[in-house]
Amino acid sequence: MNTELSRLAAEVGLNDPRQASLRLAFGLACADRIGHLLEDPRAIEGLAVAHAFLDGKADEAALKAARAELAAVANGHRGSNSIDGSAHAAVSATYAVANALASRALEAASYAAYAAVYAYGGYAITDPTAFEDEFAWQVQTLKALAQPNAKASLADPA
């Protein structure tokens, strides 16, 4: 668990209903960071729909449809065809997208961190230090997005 991120989320009121755009933008930033691990084209399309929504180019109905699609995709993910152990990374990445679209930003961040670490190899998941860089990036990104004049679709301030 990223305790610094949880503290910051409480500080900026991330779960406040008025922070829906911030939750979506932050969840998407986390999902974008591990987007290269996605294997299902529907997950990739879901990211595009959410970005279009934040940019005012898609409506709530499109976001809602993408959210439902991604929930089904994530829950039905069978893992990866890869023989290098990346199945967990692909599944976690898909759950990161699904949670981002559902405005569950901290859950999206958690799945994204696991996806990033699983991509190193399954062994890395048992080493808490393997998460440090991702956790620091998440805190930095939420801080940047929470600034009053931040662009809601900021993807990667690092």
N, C-alpha and C positions, 0 to 999 in steps of 0.2 A: 504494500500500500504506500502511496506517495503522500506521506503525512503533511509535507509542506504544501502540496497542491490542495489537499483537503482544507488546510488552514486558510489558504488564499481564497479558495472558492467560498468559504464562509464569510470571509472579509469583504469580498466584492458582491455578496448576495447572489451567487450564481444560480441558486434554485428559486429565486424570486420569479414569479410569473412575468414580471416586466423585463427579465433578462433572457427571454427566449432566443433572441438573435445572437446574443453572446454565447449561450449554450450551444447553439447550432454551429456558430463560427469556430468555437474552440474544439468541439467534437470533430468537425470536419478537418481542422488543422492537424489534429492527431491522426485521423484516418488517412489524410493525404500523405503524411510522413511515412506510412507503411503501405501505401497504395500499390507499390510495386510487388507486394506479396499476394495481392488478390489474384484469384484464378478464375472466378466466375464473372463473365461479362456483365451480368445483372448488378453485381456489386459495384463495378466500375461505373456503370450507367447511373446507379443510385448516387454516387458521389457527384456526378455531373448535374443531376437534377437538383441536388441540395445546393450546389454552388449557383446554379441558375436562379433558384429561389432567393438566395441571399442577395444576388445581383439584380433582383426585380424582374427577371426574365422568365420565371415560372411561377405559377400560382400555388396556393395552399392545397388545392386538389391534386396537383402533380406531386407535391411533396408527400402528401398523405398516401398516394398510390405507391410511390417509391418506398416509403416507410414500411408499408404492408408487404411489398415484394421482398425487401431486404430482411424482414423478420423471418419470412418463409425460407429464403435462401440460407440465412445463417443457421436456422434450426435444422435444415436439411443437409447441411454441408457434410459430405462424406470424407473429407480430408483431401490430401493432395496425392497426385499420381507420382510425385517425385520420390525417389528412393533415398534421398539424403536427410530424411527426418523433418522436412519442412511442412509436413501436414499440419502440425500444431500452429505454425506461423500463419499458414493460409486460413485456417479456421479462426484463429484469434483476430486476424485482420478483417475477416468478413464480419465477425461480431463487433469489431470496432466501428465499422461503417453502419451496421444496423443500429447500434446504440447512438451514434452521432445523429442519424436521421430521426431517431426517436427523442432527440434533445436530452439524452442521458449522457451529458458531457463527461462526468467523472468516470462512468463505466466505459465510455468510448476510450478515454485516456488509458484506463487500466488494461483493456484488451489490446490497445495499440502498443503499450509498453511490453506486454507479454509477446505480442507478435514480433516486435523488434528483437527481443532477447531470444525467442525461439529460433529466429532466423540464423543466429550464431551457431545453433545446435542445441539439442535437447538438454545437454549437460549444463548449459549456461543458466538455465532456469533456477538451479539450486544455489547460485551465487548471487547474493543480494547486491554486490557491487556491480553486477552486470546491468542493473537497472539505473544506475546513478546518472549516466549521461541523458537517458531518455527522461527521467524524472526532472532533471534540471531544465531540459528543453521545454517540458510541459509547463513548469512554473513560469519560465521566462515568457512563453507564448501567451499564457492566460494573463499575465501582467500587462503585456503589450496590447492585447485585445480589449482589456478592461479599461484602458485609458479613454477618457471622454471623447477624444477626436479620432480614435482608431477606426480604421475601415473594417467593417464587419466581416469581410471575406479575406482578411489577411491570412495567408496560408503558412508562411514560414519566415518568421522574423530573424532566424539564426543564419 
